[in-house]
Amino acid sequence: RGFCPTCGSNLFWDGPGTHVSIPAGTLDGPSGLTTKGHIYCADKGDYYDLPAGAAQTDADDPDLTTMVR
């Protein structure tokens, strides 16, 4: 995992394989990213409202994520 030396925020993580994961919230400026869907919806706090229109699943979904194991 890589962390910000100033605030300690998680900036990326690298596991086995060819992908590095970068949280979209760490990017400054426009990224062009869009939401494909929401995973682990069964565990979300009751104070979160998920927007309609994107896929939702109660657990992990390989169609919505790229997981490096």
C-alpha positions as protocol buffer text, in pm:
chain_id: "A"
residue {
  index: 1
  type: ARG
  ca { x: 0 y: 0 z: 0 }
}
residue {
  index: 2
  type: GLY
  ca { x: 110 y: 355 z: -66 }
}
residue {
  index: 3
  type: PHE
  ca { x: 19 y: 636 z: 171 }
}
residue {
  index: 4
  type: CYS
  ca { x: 33 y: 1015 z: 159 }
}
residue {
  index: 5
  type: PRO
  ca { x: 335 y: 1129 z: 361 }
}
residue {
  index: 6
  type: THR
  ca { x: 142 y: 1435 z: 483 }
}
residue {
  index: 7
  type: CYS
  ca { x: -198 y: 1302 z: 593 }
}
residue {
  index: 8
  type: GLY
  ca { x: -160 y: 925 z: 579 }
}
residue {
  index: 9
  type: SER
  ca { x: -444 y: 869 z: 330 }
}
residue {
  index: 10
  type: ASN
  ca { x: -430 y: 547 z: 131 }
}
residue {
  index: 11
  type: LEU
  ca { x: -327 y: 642 z: -225 }
}
residue {
  index: 12
  type: PHE
  ca { x: -291 y: 301 z: -392 }
}
residue {
  index: 13
  type: TRP
  ca { x: -242 y: -65 z: -330 }
}
residue {
  index: 14
  type: ASP
  ca { x: -62 y: -326 z: -532 }
}
residue {
  index: 15
  type: GLY
  ca { x: -121 y: -697 z: -500 }
}
residue {
  index: 16
  type: PRO
  ca { x: -3 y: -994 z: -701 }
}
residue {
  index: 17
  type: GLY
  ca { x: -85 y: -970 z: -1069 }
}
residue {
  index: 18
  type: THR
  ca { x: -77 y: -683 z: -1315 }
}
residue {
  index: 19
  type: HIS
  ca { x: -317 y: -428 z: -1162 }
}
residue {
  index: 20
  type: VAL
  ca { x: -257 y: -142 z: -920 }
}
residue {
  index: 21
  type: SER
  ca { x: -570 y: -6 z: -749 }
}
residue {
  index: 22
  type: ILE
  ca { x: -603 y: 371 z: -712 }
}
residue {
  index: 23
  type: PRO
  ca { x: -901 y: 513 z: -517 }
}
residue {
  index: 24
  type: ALA
  ca { x: -1081 y: 761 z: -745 }
}
residue {
  index: 25
  type: GLY
  ca { x: -1115 y: 1007 z: -455 }
}
residue {
  index: 26
  type: THR
  ca { x: -738 y: 1060 z: -456 }
}
residue {
  index: 27
  type: LEU
  ca { x: -737 y: 1211 z: -805 }
}
residue {
  index: 28
  type: ASP
  ca { x: -725 y: 1588 z: -845 }
}
residue {
  index: 29
  type: GLY
  ca { x: -928 y: 1740 z: -1125 }
}
residue {
  index: 30
  type: PRO
  ca { x: -1153 y: 1575 z: -1381 }
}
residue {
  index: 31
  type: SER
  ca { x: -1090 y: 1203 z: -1429 }
}
residue {
  index: 32
  type: GLY
  ca { x: -1359 y: 1101 z: -1678 }
}
residue {
  index: 33
  type: LEU
  ca { x: -1451 y: 811 z: -1450 }
}
residue {
  index: 34
  type: THR
  ca { x: -1809 y: 695 z: -1411 }
}
residue {
  index: 35
  type: THR
  ca { x: -1974 y: 462 z: -1161 }
}
residue {
  index: 36
  type: LYS
  ca { x: -2026 y: 111 z: -1297 }
}
residue {
  index: 37
  type: GLY
  ca { x: -2204 y: -17 z: -988 }
}
residue {
  index: 38
  type: HIS
  ca { x: -2208 y: -57 z: -613 }
}
residue {
  index: 39
  type: ILE
  ca { x: -2075 y: -361 z: -426 }
}
residue {
  index: 40
  type: TYR
  ca { x: -2132 y: -475 z: -67 }
}
residue {
  index: 41
  type: CYS
  ca { x: -2463 y: -284 z: -54 }
}
residue {
  index: 42
  type: ALA
  ca { x: -2587 y: -508 z: 230 }
}
residue {
  index: 43
  type: ASP
  ca { x: -2315 y: -357 z: 451 }
}
residue {
  index: 44
  type: LYS
  ca { x: -2371 y: 11 z: 373 }
}
residue {
  index: 45
  type: GLY
  ca { x: -2471 y: 251 z: 647 }
}
residue {
  index: 46
  type: ASP
  ca { x: -2837 y: 349 z: 661 }
}
residue {
  index: 47
  type: TYR
  ca { x: -2732 y: 711 z: 605 }
}
residue {
  index: 48
  type: TYR
  ca { x: -2614 y: 635 z: 248 }
}
residue {
  index: 49
  type: ASP
  ca { x: -2849 y: 669 z: -47 }
}
residue {
  index: 50
  type: LEU
  ca { x: -2731 y: 490 z: -358 }
}
residue {
  index: 51
  type: PRO
  ca { x: -2828 y: 653 z: -685 }
}
residue {
  index: 52
  type: ALA
  ca { x: -3065 y: 456 z: -905 }
}
residue {
  index: 53
  type: GLY
  ca { x: -2950 y: 331 z: -1240 }
}
residue {
  index: 54
  type: ALA
  ca { x: -2622 y: 162 z: -1149 }
}
residue {
  index: 55
  type: ALA
  ca { x: -2593 y: -208 z: -1069 }
}
residue {
  index: 56
  type: GLN
  ca { x: -2607 y: -303 z: -701 }
}
residue {
  index: 57
  type: THR
  ca { x: -2497 y: -625 z: -530 }
}
residue {
  index: 58
  type: ASP
  ca { x: -2485 y: -735 z: -167 }
}
residue {
  index: 59
  type: ALA
  ca { x: -2135 y: -884 z: -202 }
}
residue {
  index: 60
  type: ASP
  ca { x: -1840 y: -879 z: -440 }
}
residue {
  index: 61
  type: ASP
  ca { x: -1919 y: -905 z: -810 }
}
residue {
  index: 62
  type: PRO
  ca { x: -1645 y: -983 z: -1064 }
}
residue {
  index: 63
  type: ASP
  ca { x: -1840 y: -795 z: -1331 }
}
residue {
  index: 64
  type: LEU
  ca { x: -1817 y: -473 z: -1125 }
}
residue {
  index: 65
  type: THR
  ca { x: -1461 y: -501 z: -993 }
}
residue {
  index: 66
  type: THR
  ca { x: -1116 y: -614 z: -1088 }
}
residue {
  index: 67
  type: MET
  ca { x: -975 y: -787 z: -784 }
}
residue {
  index: 68
  type: VAL
  ca { x: -610 y: -880 z: -761 }
}
residue {
  index: 69
  type: ARG
  ca { x: -564 y: -1181 z: -539 }
}
